[in-house]
C-alpha cells in the first residue's frame, strides 16, 4: 500500500505528540522523584523511629519528641516520671541525620530515578541510636530521689530488757541500683518501651549497735544481787569492733586507763604464750603435761614449774617482759605462785595507779579486761592467718602452727560454768577461768577470758568481777553465764 503525503504528515505529528508526551511525563516523573529524594525513603528508620517520607527537619523534630519523652518508673507501688535530662541523656541528632542522609543521597541520581520509574523500593538500613548518658547523675537520682523515699530499711533485732535474748528484727527492701541503671538506660534508648519496673533486694536485719548490747549487759548486772565492780571487754573478730566498759552499782567507770584486776588464773594465758615463746616451738612431752595441768586443772605448781623452765629465778618477770613487748603494760607476774614466794618486783601501771576505782589488785599478778582480750585476739589472728601482734613481736618464736597449738590447749579448759555456761552445747570455746578463795573460802575475784566460735561470728569476751567483801559464787557466776548468753545471742540472732 502506498503511503500518501497526508498520511506521512499525520504520522510525524503523532510521533511528535508521543515524544512530547514522553518528555512531559519524564519531566513530571523527574520533578516527583526530586521531591521524593528530598525526603527519606519509605520504610526508613532512625534509632527505631520511622522517618520514611519526611524531610530531615521533620525527622529531627520527631526524634527529639520521641527521646525527650519521660520514662515511667514503677517502684514500690509508686509511679515516677523521669525526665531524660535529669540523667544527662542526650541524642546526637546531627550525627544520626548525617548517617541517614548518606543512605538518602548515597546512590546515583539517575540510578535512583530508574528505580523510581520502575517502582522499585530503595533498600535502607536502620540508623543506630547515637546518644550519651551520665551514669553518675542517674545513680545520684536513684539514690536521692527513689531509694531514699521508697526503700524500707531493715529493722534490727531488739534486746529484751533484763533478759539474755533478742526479739527478731524485720527484713527490709532496698533498690537494686545497678540493675535499675541498666533498665532505665534501655528505656531511655527505646522509642517505644519507655516504662520500667524496678527491682529490689531484700535486706536482712543486722545486729543492733554494740551500745545496745552494753545496755543489756548492764541491765543484767543491775538485776543481779551484786554491788561490786564489773569490767567487760568484747572484740568482734571479723570487724575488730570493740565494746569496753567498767561498771559499779549502776554507775559507769571510765576505762582509759583501764581498770586493774587481780588476774588470778587468767594470768596462765600469758604464761602459756611465754612458754612457747621461750621454750618452743617443739615442746617436749614433759612440758606438754605441765601445760595441760596448768590449763585444764589450773594447777599453780605446774605453772611455777613452767616458769622455772623459762628461768629458775626470773621466770615470772620474763612473762611480764614478754607481755610488755606486746604492749600490755598493765599485765604482769611479779612472783611465783607457791606460798611464801618473794615479790620479785613491784609494778606500778597506769591501771593500778588509778585512785578513782579500787579492786584490791594482787601485787603478784594483775591484768585488765582489755589487755587480756587483746592478747586473745592476737592469738586468734595468729592462728587464723599468721598475723597479729604475737607474730610481729616474736617473729622467730611464734607462728601460726604454734598459735593453733596454744588455742587447742585453751579449748581443753572445760568447767561448765561462767562464760561456758552461757553457750549452747557444742559451742567451741578457748578460754581460761579464774577465781581466788581466801583462807576462809571467801571469793572476792571471779574472771573468765575466752575466744568463742559461733556460726554467725567469732569474738573475744573477757569479764572480771570484784567485790570488796565477798563475790558470792551464786549469783555472780550465774550473772556471768547470763551475760555470756546475751553476747552469744547478739551474734546469733533469731531469724
C-alpha positions in Angstrom: 0.0 0.0 0.0 1.4 3.4 -0.9 1.6 6.0 2.0 0.3 9.3 0.8 1.9 12.6 1.7 -1.0 13.5 4.1 -0.7 10.2 5.9 3.1 10.7 6.4 2.4 14.2 7.8 -0.1 12.9 10.3 2.3 10.1 11.5 5.0 12.7 12.0 2.7 14.8 14.2 1.6 11.7 16.1 5.2 10.8 16.7 6.0 14.3 17.9 3.0 14.2 20.2 4.2 10.9 21.7 7.7 12.3 22.1 6.4 15.4 23.7 4.1 13.4 26.0 7.1 11.2 26.9 9.2 14.3 27.6 6.4 15.8 29.7 5.8 12.6 31.6 9.6 12.3 32.2 9.8 15.8 33.5 6.8 15.2 35.7 8.5 12.0 37.0 11.8 13.8 37.5 10.0 16.5 39.5 8.2 13.9 41.6 11.5 12.0 42.1 13.4 15.1 43.0 10.7 15.9 45.7 10.9 12.3 47.0 14.7 12.4 47.0 14.5 15.4 49.4 12.7 13.1 51.9 13.8 9.8 53.4 12.9 6.6 51.6 9.8 4.8 52.6 10.4 2.3 55.4 13.5 4.0 56.6 14.1 4.3 60.4 16.5 6.2 62.6 17.1 4.7 66.1 13.9 2.7 65.6 11.8 5.8 64.7 10.0 5.7 61.3 11.2 8.6 59.1 10.2 7.4 55.7 8.6 10.1 53.5 9.6 13.0 55.7 12.4 15.6 55.3 15.4 15.9 57.7 14.0 18.8 59.6 10.7 16.9 60.4 12.7 13.8 61.2 14.9 15.8 63.6 11.7 17.0 65.4 10.3 13.5 65.5 13.5 12.1 67.1 13.6 14.8 69.7 10.0 14.4 70.6 10.4 10.6 70.9 13.5 10.5 73.0 12.7 13.6 75.2 9.6 11.9 76.4 9.7 11.0 80.1 10.4 7.4 81.2 7.9 6.0 83.5 9.4 4.3 86.6 7.4 1.9 88.7 8.8 1.1 92.1 7.3 0.1 95.5 3.8 0.9 94.3 4.8 4.4 93.1 4.9 5.8 89.6 7.7 8.3 88.9 8.2 10.2 85.7 11.9 10.6 84.8 12.9 13.5 82.6 15.8 12.2 80.4 17.7 15.4 81.0 17.9 14.5 84.7 20.0 11.5 83.8 22.1 13.6 81.4 20.6 11.7 78.4 21.1 13.3 75.0 20.8 12.1 71.5 23.2 13.1 68.8 20.6 14.1 66.2 23.1 15.7 63.8 25.2 12.6 63.5 22.2 10.3 63.0 20.7 12.5 60.3 24.1 12.7 58.6 24.2 8.9 58.5 20.6 8.8 57.2 21.4 11.3 54.5 24.2 9.1 53.2 21.5 6.4 52.6 19.1 9.0 51.2 21.6 10.6 48.7 24.3 8.0 48.5 23.1 6.3 45.3 23.4 8.0 41.9 20.6 10.3 40.9 19.8 8.6 37.6 20.1 5.1 39.1 17.7 6.1 41.8 15.4 7.7 39.1 15.4 4.5 37.1 14.4 2.5 40.2 11.7 5.2 40.8 10.3 4.7 37.3 10.1 1.0 37.8 8.6 1.5 41.3 11.5 -0.3 43.0 11.8 0.3 46.8 15.2 1.7 47.9 16.8 -0.7 50.3 17.7 1.1 53.6 19.2 0.1 57.0 18.1 1.4 60.4 20.4 4.2 61.5 21.5 3.2 65.1 20.9 5.5 68.0 23.8 7.7 69.0 23.4 9.0 72.5 25.2 9.9 75.7 24.2 9.3 79.4 25.6 10.4 82.7 25.6 7.3 84.8 26.8 9.2 87.8 23.8 11.6 87.6 21.4 8.7 87.2 22.8 6.9 90.2 22.5 10.1 92.3 18.9 10.5 91.2 18.1 6.8 92.0 19.7 7.1 95.4 18.4 10.5 96.5 15.0 10.6 94.8 13.8 7.0 94.7 15.8 4.8 97.2 15.7 7.4 100.0 11.9 7.9 99.6 10.6 4.4 98.9 13.2 1.9 100.3 12.2 0.3 103.6 15.2 -0.2 105.9 15.6 -3.5 107.8 14.8 -3.3 111.5 17.5 -4.7 113.7 16.7 -7.3 116.4 15.8 -5.6 119.7 17.3 -6.7 123.1 14.7 -7.7 125.6 15.3 -5.7 128.8 16.8 -7.7 131.6 16.9 -10.9 129.6 19.7 -12.5 127.6 17.6 -12.8 124.4 16.6 -10.6 121.4 13.3 -10.1 119.7 13.6 -10.8 115.9 14.1 -8.0 113.6 12.4 -7.4 110.2 13.8 -7.6 106.7 13.8 -4.5 104.6 13.6 -3.6 100.9 16.5 -1.9 99.1 16.5 -0.7 95.5 18.9 -2.7 93.2 20.6 0.4 91.8 22.9 -1.5 89.5 20.0 -3.3 87.9 18.0 -0.1 87.8 20.7 1.8 85.9 20.7 -0.9 83.2 16.9 -1.0 82.9 16.5 2.8 82.7 19.3 3.1 80.2 17.5 0.6 78.0 14.2 2.5 78.3 15.8 5.9 77.5 17.2 4.3 74.3 14.0 2.8 73.3 11.5 4.7 71.1 8.5 2.7 72.3 9.3 0.7 75.6 9.6 3.7 78.0 8.2 2.1 81.1 10.4 0.4 83.7 9.5 -1.7 86.7 12.5 -1.5 89.0 13.5 -4.5 91.2 14.6 -4.5 94.8 16.7 -6.7 97.1 15.6 -8.0 100.5 17.9 -6.8 103.2 18.3 -8.9 106.3 18.1 -7.3 109.7 21.5 -6.7 111.1 22.8 -6.7 114.6 21.8 -3.9 116.8 24.6 -1.5 117.7 27.1 -2.7 120.3 25.8 0.1 122.5 22.5 -1.8 122.8 24.4 -4.9 123.9 26.2 -2.9 126.5 22.9 -1.6 127.9 21.5 -5.1 128.0 24.6 -6.4 129.9 24.3 -3.5 132.4 20.6 -4.3 132.9 21.6 -7.9 133.7 24.1 -6.7 136.3 21.6 -4.3 137.8 19.1 -7.2 138.2 21.7 -9.3 140.0 22.1 -9.0 143.7 25.7 -7.9 143.3 27.1 -4.5 144.1 30.8 -4.8 143.1 32.9 -3.8 140.2 32.5 -5.4 136.8 34.9 -5.0 133.9 33.9 -6.2 130.4 35.7 -6.3 127.1 34.4 -7.6 123.8 36.1 -7.7 120.4 34.4 -8.7 117.1 37.0 -10.9 115.4 35.5 -10.2 112.0 35.4 -6.4 112.1 37.7 -5.5 115.0 34.8 -3.6 116.6 35.1 -3.3 120.4 32.9 -2.9 123.4 34.7 -2.0 126.6 33.3 -0.6 129.9 33.6 -0.7 133.6 30.5 -0.7 135.9 29.9 -0.3 139.6 26.5 0.0 141.3 24.6 1.4 138.3 27.5 3.8 137.6 29.8 3.7 134.6 33.5 3.7 135.3 36.0 5.3 132.9 38.3 2.7 131.2 41.1 5.0 130.0 43.3 3.8 131.5 41.6 0.5 132.1 40.7 -1.0 135.5 43.3 -3.2 137.2 42.0 -6.5 138.4 43.7 -9.5 140.1 44.4 -11.7 137.1 44.1 -14.9 139.2 44.3 -17.9 136.9 43.7 -16.0 133.7 47.3 -15.0 134.0 48.1 -18.5 132.9 47.3 -17.4 129.3 50.3 -15.1 129.3 52.4 -17.9 130.9 51.3 -20.2 128.1 52.4 -17.7 125.5 55.7 -17.1 127.2 56.4 -20.9 127.5 56.0 -21.3 123.7 58.0 -18.1 123.0 60.9 -19.1 125.2 60.8 -22.9 125.1 59.2 -23.7 121.8 58.2 -24.4 119.2 58.9 -28.1 119.8 57.7 -28.7 123.3 58.8 -32.0 124.9 56.2 -34.2 126.4 57.1 -33.3 130.0 56.4 -29.6 129.2 53.1 -30.5 127.4 52.0 -32.4 130.5 52.6 -29.4 132.7 50.7 -27.1 130.3 47.7 -29.4 130.4 47.8 -29.4 134.2 48.1 -25.6 134.2 45.2 -25.0 131.8 42.7 -27.8 132.5 43.3 -28.2 136.3 44.5 -24.7 136.9 47.4 -26.1 138.9 49.7 -23.5 140.4 52.6 -25.9 140.9 52.5 -26.7 137.2 52.6 -23.0 136.4 55.6 -22.5 138.7 57.4 -25.4 137.1 56.8 -24.0 133.6 58.1 -20.5 134.6 61.1 -22.2 136.3 61.9 -23.9 133.0 61.9 -20.5 131.4 64.2 -19.1 134.1 64.6 -20.6 137.5 64.7 -17.2 139.3 63.2 -14.7 136.9 60.5 -16.8 135.2 57.6 -14.6 136.3 59.4 -11.4 135.3 60.2 -12.8 131.9 56.5 -13.5 131.4 55.9 -9.8 132.3 58.6 -8.7 129.9 57.0 -10.7 127.1 53.7 -9.1 127.8 55.3 -5.6 127.8 56.8 -6.4 124.4 53.3 -7.0 123.2 52.3 -3.5 124.5 50.4 -5.0 127.5 51.7 -2.6 130.2 49.1 -3.5 132.8 49.6 -7.2 132.7 52.3 -8.7 134.8 53.5 -11.5 137.2 55.8 -10.4 140.0 56.5 -13.7 141.6 55.8 -17.4 141.7 52.6 -18.9 142.9 53.9 -21.1 145.8 53.1 -19.9 149.4 55.7 -17.5 150.7 57.1 -16.8 147.2 59.0 -13.5 147.3 57.8 -10.5 145.4 60.5 -10.2 142.7 59.5 -6.7 141.5 56.9 -4.1 142.3 54.9 -3.0 139.3 53.3 0.4 139.0 51.0 0.6 136.0 48.6 3.2 134.5 45.7 0.9 135.7 46.8 0.2 139.3 47.8 3.8 139.9 44.2 5.0 139.5 42.6 6.4 142.6 39.0 6.7 141.4 38.4 2.9 141.4 39.9 0.2 143.6 39.6 -3.6 143.2 42.4 -4.5 145.6 44.6 -6.0 142.8 47.1 -8.6 143.8 50.7 -7.2 143.8 51.8 -10.5 142.4 49.6 -10.7 139.2 47.4 -8.2 137.5 45.8 -7.5 134.2 42.9 -5.6 132.7 39.9 -6.8 130.7 41.0 -5.0 127.6 44.6 -6.3 127.7 43.6 -9.9 128.3 41.2 -9.5 125.4 43.8 -8.0 123.2 46.2 -11.0 123.9 43.4 -13.5 123.0 42.6 -11.5 119.8 46.3 -11.6 118.8 46.4 -15.3 119.5 43.3 -15.8 117.3 44.7 -13.7 114.4 47.9 -15.6 114.6 46.2 -18.9 114.5 43.9 -17.9 111.6 46.3 -16.0 109.3 49.8 -15.9 110.9 49.2 -12.3 111.6 48.7 -10.0 114.6 50.8 -8.7 117.4 52.3 -12.0 118.5 54.0 -12.8 115.2 55.1 -9.1 114.9 56.7 -9.1 118.3 58.2 -12.6 118.2 58.7 -13.5 114.5 61.3 -16.1 115.1 59.5 -17.8 118.0 55.7 -17.6 117.3 53.9 -18.7 114.1 50.5 -19.9 113.0 51.1 -23.5 114.0 52.3 -22.6 117.5 49.2 -20.3 118.0 47.0 -23.1 116.9 48.5 -25.4 119.5 48.0 -22.8 122.2 44.4 -22.4 121.3 43.9 -26.2 121.4 45.2 -26.2 125.0 42.8 -23.4 125.9 39.9 -25.4 124.4 40.7 -28.2 126.9 39.6 -25.9 129.8 36.1 -27.3 130.3 34.4 -26.3 133.6 30.7 -25.9 132.7 30.3 -22.5 134.5 30.9 -18.8 133.8 31.2 -17.9 130.1 31.0 -21.6 129.1 27.7 -22.0 130.9 26.0 -19.3 128.8 26.8 -21.0 125.5 24.8 -23.7 123.6 26.0 -27.3 123.9 28.8 -28.0 121.5 29.9 -24.4 121.1 33.7 -24.2 120.8 35.4 -22.0 123.4 39.1 -21.5 124.1 39.4 -19.8 127.5 40.9 -19.7 130.9 38.8 -19.0 134.0 40.0 -17.9 137.4 38.9 -17.0 140.9 40.7 -16.6 144.2 39.4 -18.0 147.5 40.9 -16.8 150.7 41.8 -18.9 153.8 38.2 -18.7 154.9 36.9 -19.7 151.4 35.6 -16.2 150.7 35.8 -15.3 147.0 36.4 -11.7 146.0 37.6 -12.0 142.4 36.0 -14.0 139.6 37.2 -13.8 136.0 37.0 -15.6 132.6 38.7 -14.7 129.3 37.6 -16.5 126.2 37.6 -16.9 122.4 34.2 -18.0 121.4 33.5 -19.6 118.0 29.9 -19.3 116.7 28.0 -19.9 113.5 27.4 -16.2 112.9 30.7 -14.8 114.1 33.6 -15.3 116.4 34.5 -13.0 119.3 36.8 -12.4 122.3 35.0 -11.9 125.5 36.6 -11.1 128.9 34.9 -10.3 132.2 36.4 -9.5 135.6 34.4 -9.1 138.8 35.5 -7.8 142.2 33.7 -7.3 145.5 35.4 -5.8 148.5 33.7 -8.2 150.9 32.6 -11.3 149.0 31.7 -12.1 145.5 29.1 -14.8 146.3 29.5 -17.6 143.8 25.8 -17.7 143.2 24.5 -15.3 141.9 27.8 -13.9 140.4 28.6 -17.0 138.4 25.0 -17.1 137.1 25.3 -13.4 136.2 28.4 -14.1 134.1 26.7 -17.0 132.4 23.7 -14.9 131.5 25.9 -12.1 130.2 27.7 -14.7 128.1 24.4 -16.0 126.8 23.4 -12.4 125.8 26.6 -11.9 123.9 26.2 -15.3 122.1 22.6 -14.3 121.2 23.8 -11.0 119.9 25.9 -12.8 117.4 23.3 -15.4 116.6 20.1 -13.5 116.3 16.7 -15.2 115.9 15.5 -15.5 112.3 
